[in-house]
Amino acid sequence: MTTKINTSTIDETFPIPGEDNDTSGFRTNFEQINIQLNQAGTEITELQNYAMLSGTIDNNTTPVTNNLRSSTITNGTYANFHGAVVSQNNESGSIEINVANGNFQALRLSVDATLSFTNWPDPTYYSSRYATVRIHLTTSPTAPSTGVTILGYTSAGVINATGRFKSTNFPTVHINPGSTVVIDAWSHNGGNTFFLNYIGEFNASPGS
């Protein structure tokens, strides 16, 4: 935004040395100084509230979370960015994967599980927004092979599987002790249709 601070309303030549200066000139200057300082304070507060920060205002070594409120960063490069890891264990058969929590989520299953997705970007507010999540599935080393069913997404408590598209090589998923199964899921329309790709089953290897 363009600043509204207008210092031209302050007469920096007043008072004039050696002259009997009218007190109204002092009052006018003091009034304008007060107005412009208040405007500066308002604009600084707006910057503190809405600007992207690398640290808190009072301690710039403390990391902060910047909420961009659906604003766009464009025409640049980035380096050393990392996604948050979200982990959860299941004791019952139903697990909701909250896409808003991050694009990498690790699930440790102790019983057969049914997966569904929540909080894809809402197309009502965010048209044509693409979101993806990579899922790592493991099970306890002492547990039996664990089956996984992927139903769909939940919206207002309703599970929808009709918009589900799987890659042609998508198997019946079972998680064996000691292995990790990796699946990618993504949507471009709030989960009304979503896509699943079976990346594979990974096992520890000593290398070669």
TORLUMZA-287328 format. One record per residue (C-alpha): residue number from 1; residue in three letters; z, x, y. Coordinates in pm, 1 decimal. Layout:
// TORLUMZA-287328
SITE, NUM, ALA, Z, X, Y .
...
***
This chain:
// TORLUMZA-287328
SITE, 1, MET, 0.0, 0.0, 0.0 .
SITE, 2, THR, -39.8, 101.8, 363.0 .
SITE, 3, THR, 291.7, 173.0, 532.3 .
SITE, 4, LYS, 413.1, -70.5, 795.6 .
SITE, 5, ILE, 623.0, 194.0, 967.5 .
SITE, 6, ASN, 491.7, 212.5, 1323.8 .
SITE, 7, THR, 643.6, 498.8, 1522.3 .
SITE, 8, SER, 400.4, 444.3, 1810.2 .
SITE, 9, THR, 638.2, 175.8, 1937.2 .
SITE, 10, ILE, 895.9, 447.2, 2009.8 .
SITE, 11, ASP, 850.9, 625.2, 2342.8 .
SITE, 12, GLU, 921.7, 988.4, 2255.2 .
SITE, 13, THR, 886.6, 1091.9, 2620.4 .
SITE, 14, PHE, 1180.6, 875.2, 2725.9 .
SITE, 15, PRO, 1414.2, 946.9, 2898.8 .
SITE, 16, ILE, 1229.3, 1149.3, 3161.6 .
SITE, 17, PRO, 1433.8, 1451.3, 3275.2 .
SITE, 18, GLY, 1545.1, 1449.3, 3639.3 .
SITE, 19, GLU, 1478.6, 1078.3, 3691.7 .
SITE, 20, ASP, 1697.5, 771.2, 3708.6 .
SITE, 21, ASN, 1582.8, 610.1, 3384.1 .
SITE, 22, ASP, 1619.0, 235.8, 3343.4 .
SITE, 23, THR, 1863.0, 135.7, 3067.4 .
SITE, 24, SER, 1604.8, -111.6, 2935.2 .
SITE, 25, GLY, 1399.2, 187.1, 2817.5 .
SITE, 26, PHE, 1695.3, 305.1, 2609.5 .
SITE, 27, ARG, 1742.4, -41.8, 2465.9 .
SITE, 28, THR, 1373.5, -71.1, 2376.7 .
SITE, 29, ASN, 1370.8, 267.2, 2205.9 .
SITE, 30, PHE, 1693.0, 199.9, 2015.0 .
SITE, 31, GLU, 1557.9, -138.5, 1904.8 .
SITE, 32, GLN, 1231.8, 13.0, 1777.4 .
SITE, 33, ILE, 1411.8, 300.2, 1604.0 .
SITE, 34, ASN, 1625.7, 43.5, 1423.5 .
SITE, 35, ILE, 1323.1, -169.5, 1327.5 .
SITE, 36, GLN, 1124.5, 126.7, 1194.5 .
SITE, 37, LEU, 1422.1, 271.1, 1002.9 .
SITE, 38, ASN, 1478.2, -68.3, 838.6 .
SITE, 39, GLN, 1108.8, -83.5, 745.2 .
SITE, 40, ALA, 1130.4, 267.9, 601.4 .
SITE, 41, GLY, 1434.2, 163.7, 398.1 .
SITE, 42, THR, 1247.3, -139.7, 262.9 .
SITE, 43, GLU, 947.5, 70.0, 158.7 .
SITE, 44, ILE, 1163.0, 340.0, -3.9 .
SITE, 45, THR, 1348.2, 72.2, -200.3 .
SITE, 46, GLU, 1016.0, -72.3, -320.0 .
SITE, 47, LEU, 904.4, 273.1, -431.7 .
SITE, 48, GLN, 1232.7, 326.4, -616.4 .
SITE, 49, ASN, 1194.3, -11.4, -788.9 .
SITE, 50, TYR, 823.6, -2.3, -875.9 .
SITE, 51, ALA, 694.4, 356.5, -876.0 .
SITE, 52, MET, 654.7, 551.3, -1200.8 .
SITE, 53, LEU, 939.9, 798.6, -1230.4 .
SITE, 54, SER, 1001.4, 1106.2, -1444.7 .
SITE, 55, GLY, 1378.4, 1078.3, -1393.8 .
SITE, 56, THR, 1641.8, 860.6, -1232.6 .
SITE, 57, ILE, 1662.1, 862.0, -853.8 .
SITE, 58, ASP, 2011.2, 1011.1, -846.4 .
SITE, 59, ASN, 1959.0, 1253.1, -1138.9 .
SITE, 60, ASN, 1602.5, 1361.2, -1199.8 .
SITE, 61, THR, 1690.9, 1525.9, -1531.4 .
SITE, 62, THR, 1774.0, 1187.5, -1689.6 .
SITE, 63, PRO, 1469.0, 1029.5, -1861.3 .
SITE, 64, VAL, 1375.6, 673.6, -1763.8 .
SITE, 65, THR, 1165.7, 393.9, -1911.7 .
SITE, 66, ASN, 871.6, 292.7, -1691.2 .
SITE, 67, ASN, 762.5, -70.9, -1728.9 .
SITE, 68, LEU, 404.0, -86.1, -1605.0 .
SITE, 69, ARG, 401.5, -468.4, -1608.7 .
SITE, 70, SER, 50.5, -471.3, -1760.2 .
SITE, 71, SER, -88.6, -237.6, -1494.2 .
SITE, 72, THR, -367.6, 1.2, -1592.9 .
SITE, 73, ILE, -383.3, 380.4, -1601.9 .
SITE, 74, THR, -743.6, 494.7, -1593.3 .
SITE, 75, ASN, -979.0, 789.9, -1548.1 .
SITE, 76, GLY, -760.8, 1076.6, -1661.3 .
SITE, 77, THR, -637.5, 1282.0, -1951.2 .
SITE, 78, TYR, -300.7, 1302.1, -2120.1 .
SITE, 79, ALA, -110.4, 1554.7, -2327.1 .
SITE, 80, ASN, 219.5, 1571.5, -2516.7 .
SITE, 81, PHE, 256.4, 1194.2, -2548.7 .
SITE, 82, HIS, 435.6, 1060.3, -2856.4 .
SITE, 83, GLY, 500.7, 720.2, -3007.9 .
SITE, 84, ALA, 847.6, 595.2, -3092.2 .
SITE, 85, VAL, 941.7, 563.9, -3460.9 .
SITE, 86, VAL, 1088.1, 229.9, -3565.8 .
SITE, 87, SER, 1262.4, 214.5, -3904.1 .
SITE, 88, GLN, 1418.9, -70.8, -4094.7 .
SITE, 89, ASN, 1549.7, -141.7, -4443.3 .
SITE, 90, ASN, 1513.5, -471.9, -4623.7 .
SITE, 91, GLU, 1776.2, -639.3, -4835.0 .
SITE, 92, SER, 1586.9, -968.8, -4857.2 .
SITE, 93, GLY, 1223.7, -1044.4, -4925.0 .
SITE, 94, SER, 1104.5, -1124.3, -4571.1 .
SITE, 95, ILE, 1035.8, -864.2, -4303.0 .
SITE, 96, GLU, 893.8, -922.0, -3956.5 .
SITE, 97, ILE, 714.3, -626.4, -3799.8 .
SITE, 98, ASN, 753.8, -651.7, -3423.5 .
SITE, 99, VAL, 437.9, -490.4, -3285.5 .
SITE, 100, ALA, 598.8, -459.4, -2940.5 .
SITE, 101, ASN, 851.6, -212.8, -3083.6 .
SITE, 102, GLY, 593.4, 59.2, -3139.1 .
SITE, 103, ASN, 273.9, 159.0, -3315.8 .
SITE, 104, PHE, 450.5, 340.8, -3599.7 .
SITE, 105, GLN, 700.5, 159.1, -3817.8 .
SITE, 106, ALA, 863.3, 282.5, -4138.4 .
SITE, 107, LEU, 999.2, 32.7, -4390.5 .
SITE, 108, ARG, 1226.7, 124.6, -4679.9 .
SITE, 109, LEU, 1215.1, -155.6, -4935.7 .
SITE, 110, SER, 1483.6, -232.2, -5188.2 .
SITE, 111, VAL, 1327.7, -555.2, -5322.6 .
SITE, 112, ASP, 983.5, -713.0, -5326.8 .
SITE, 113, ALA, 883.8, -785.9, -4967.4 .
SITE, 114, THR, 671.5, -1025.3, -4766.9 .
SITE, 115, LEU, 550.6, -877.0, -4436.8 .
SITE, 116, SER, 449.8, -1067.5, -4127.2 .
SITE, 117, PHE, 379.1, -958.1, -3770.9 .
SITE, 118, THR, 525.1, -1070.8, -3440.2 .
SITE, 119, ASN, 452.4, -1000.5, -3074.4 .
SITE, 120, TRP, 90.2, -903.4, -3073.8 .
SITE, 121, PRO, -18.6, -896.3, -2706.1 .
SITE, 122, ASP, -43.1, -1262.1, -2601.2 .
SITE, 123, PRO, -410.7, -1341.3, -2522.6 .
SITE, 124, THR, -294.4, -1615.9, -2285.5 .
SITE, 125, TYR, -174.4, -1346.3, -2047.0 .
SITE, 126, TYR, -350.4, -1032.1, -2168.3 .
SITE, 127, SER, -711.0, -1113.0, -2246.0 .
SITE, 128, SER, -893.1, -874.0, -2478.2 .
SITE, 129, ARG, -589.2, -654.4, -2547.2 .
SITE, 130, TYR, -605.9, -441.8, -2860.4 .
SITE, 131, ALA, -290.9, -339.7, -3045.0 .
SITE, 132, THR, -241.1, -144.5, -3364.5 .
SITE, 133, VAL, 52.6, -48.9, -3583.9 .
SITE, 134, ARG, 72.5, 201.6, -3869.2 .
SITE, 135, ILE, 317.1, 110.7, -4143.2 .
SITE, 136, HIS, 484.4, 354.3, -4383.0 .
SITE, 137, LEU, 629.1, 185.7, -4692.4 .
SITE, 138, THR, 879.9, 360.0, -4917.5 .
SITE, 139, THR, 1139.9, 248.0, -5169.2 .
SITE, 140, SER, 1469.1, 382.4, -5292.2 .
SITE, 141, PRO, 1434.3, 661.1, -5552.4 .
SITE, 142, THR, 1650.4, 453.5, -5788.0 .
SITE, 143, ALA, 1466.7, 125.4, -5725.7 .
SITE, 144, PRO, 1188.8, -8.6, -5945.6 .
SITE, 145, SER, 831.7, -31.9, -5821.9 .
SITE, 146, THR, 837.6, -272.0, -5526.3 .
SITE, 147, GLY, 565.4, -526.9, -5455.7 .
SITE, 148, VAL, 442.0, -609.2, -5107.7 .
SITE, 149, THR, 267.6, -922.5, -4980.9 .
SITE, 150, ILE, 119.4, -928.1, -4630.7 .
SITE, 151, LEU, 103.1, -1284.2, -4504.0 .
SITE, 152, GLY, -4.0, -1265.8, -4146.3 .
SITE, 153, TYR, 158.2, -1305.2, -3810.8 .
SITE, 154, THR, 425.4, -1536.0, -3677.0 .
SITE, 155, SER, 391.4, -1738.2, -3361.1 .
SITE, 156, ALA, 664.6, -1986.3, -3273.2 .
SITE, 157, GLY, 792.1, -1947.7, -3626.9 .
SITE, 158, VAL, 458.2, -2033.9, -3790.8 .
SITE, 159, ILE, 307.8, -1787.3, -4036.4 .
SITE, 160, ASN, -71.9, -1773.3, -4034.0 .
SITE, 161, ALA, -265.5, -1597.6, -4307.0 .
SITE, 162, THR, -606.2, -1752.4, -4242.3 .
SITE, 163, GLY, -698.9, -1490.9, -3984.3 .
SITE, 164, ARG, -628.0, -1198.3, -4215.5 .
SITE, 165, PHE, -908.7, -951.9, -4289.6 .
SITE, 166, LYS, -860.5, -674.9, -4544.9 .
SITE, 167, SER, -1068.5, -367.0, -4611.5 .
SITE, 168, THR, -1270.8, -402.3, -4931.0 .
SITE, 169, ASN, -1064.3, -137.8, -5111.7 .
SITE, 170, PHE, -730.1, -301.5, -5023.9 .
SITE, 171, PRO, -528.7, -306.3, -5348.9 .
SITE, 172, THR, -235.1, -509.5, -5467.8 .
SITE, 173, VAL, 36.0, -305.6, -5300.9 .
SITE, 174, HIS, 320.8, -158.6, -5505.3 .
SITE, 175, ILE, 555.0, 107.5, -5374.4 .
SITE, 176, ASN, 660.4, 358.8, -5637.8 .
SITE, 177, PRO, 979.1, 565.7, -5601.1 .
SITE, 178, GLY, 901.6, 899.3, -5438.7 .
SITE, 179, SER, 574.0, 787.5, -5280.5 .
SITE, 180, THR, 474.6, 651.9, -4939.3 .
SITE, 181, VAL, 210.0, 383.9, -4894.8 .
SITE, 182, VAL, 38.7, 378.5, -4555.3 .
SITE, 183, ILE, -127.4, 70.5, -4406.5 .
SITE, 184, ASP, -287.0, 14.0, -4066.2 .
SITE, 185, ALA, -290.3, -328.4, -3899.7 .
SITE, 186, TRP, -454.9, -424.1, -3572.9 .
SITE, 187, SER, -563.4, -722.6, -3366.9 .
SITE, 188, HIS, -761.3, -783.4, -3050.4 .
SITE, 189, ASN, -673.9, -1149.0, -2992.7 .
SITE, 190, GLY, -300.1, -1189.4, -3023.9 .
SITE, 191, GLY, -298.6, -1195.6, -3403.7 .
SITE, 192, ASN, -524.2, -1499.6, -3438.5 .
SITE, 193, THR, -732.6, -1261.6, -3643.4 .
SITE, 194, PHE, -593.2, -931.6, -3760.9 .
SITE, 195, PHE, -720.9, -653.2, -3979.0 .
SITE, 196, LEU, -560.7, -450.5, -4255.3 .
SITE, 197, ASN, -674.0, -114.0, -4380.8 .
SITE, 198, TYR, -521.1, 55.3, -4681.9 .
SITE, 199, ILE, -492.8, 424.3, -4593.0 .
SITE, 200, GLY, -350.6, 533.0, -4926.9 .
SITE, 201, GLU, -54.0, 633.6, -5137.0 .
SITE, 202, PHE, 97.1, 969.7, -5050.3 .
SITE, 203, ASN, 312.0, 1189.6, -5271.9 .
SITE, 204, ALA, 497.9, 1513.3, -5209.0 .
SITE, 205, SER, 285.1, 1816.1, -5286.4 .
SITE, 206, PRO, 379.6, 2187.0, -5305.7 .
SITE, 207, GLY, 45.0, 2280.5, -5155.1 .
SITE, 208, SER, -219.1, 2510.1, -5291.2 .
***
